[in-house]
Amino acid sequence: MLSYLRRDMTRVCNIDSKGKVVRFITGIVAVFSGLVMALMITQNVLPLEIYWVPVIGSIIGGAFSIWEARAGWCVVRAMGIKTPI
């Protein structure tokens, strides 16, 4: 089972230039949104500590999306799911 996943999840370029641009812009927006939420937490606009979870998720997810754009590889497409872009 594990060898099957490794064979299909090889990091071969599987997105075109339009997909790279979309992933890059999405990543920048996600990282920026995470930083804005972090600023709002530090300024007590969002007072609960539970809001740190989406902040960290947004920043890590955005960074991963930027990496996908740079590498030209989409993990969702590598799993066999067809994406429109």
N, C-alpha and C positions, 0 to 999 in steps of 0.2 A: 504494500500500500504506500509506504513512504517513498519508494523508488518511483512509483507512478506520479506522485506529486512533484518530486524533484524534476522529473523529465518534462512535465508540462509547465512548470513555473520557472523555466530558464529565463534569464534576463536578456531577451532578444527584443530589439526595438519593435514595438507593436502598436505605436500611435504615430499619426502623421503630424505635420507642422501645426495644423489647426487644433488638434488635440493637445499638443504641447502648450500652445498659447492659452487655451482654456484652463488647463491645469495650473499653469503658472499664475494667471490672474486670480483664479480661485484660491490658490495658496497664499498669495499676497493679501487678499481680502481677509482670509481666515486668520493669518498672523496679526494683521492690523487690528481686527476685531478683538482678538484675544488680548492684545496690549491695551486697547481702549477699556475693555472690561476690567483688566488688572488695575488700571488707573482709577476707574470708578470704585473699585473695592478699597484701594488705599485712601481714597478721599471720602469714604463712608457713604457713598451714594448707594452702593449695594452692600448692606451691612453684614450679611450672613457669610460665614466662612465656607459654606457649601458652594458658593459661586466660584471658588478656586478650581473646582473640578472642570467646568466648561472652559475656563480660561486656559488651563493646561492642555485640555483636549483640543481646543481650537489652535493653539500655537503648535502643538506637535503634529496635528493633522495637516495644518497649513504648510509646515516645513516638509512633511512627507510629500505633499502634493507638488511643491516646488522641486523636490528631488526627482519625483516621477517625470516632471516636465523636462528637467535637465537630462535625465537618463533616457528619455524617450520610451519608457516602459510603464505600463499600467498594470497594477496588480489585479484589478477586476477583470481585465481582458485576458490576463495570463491564466485566470481560473476558468476561462471559457465563456464568460458572460459577455454578450454582445452589447456594446455601448454605442449610442448614436453618434458620438463625436470621436 
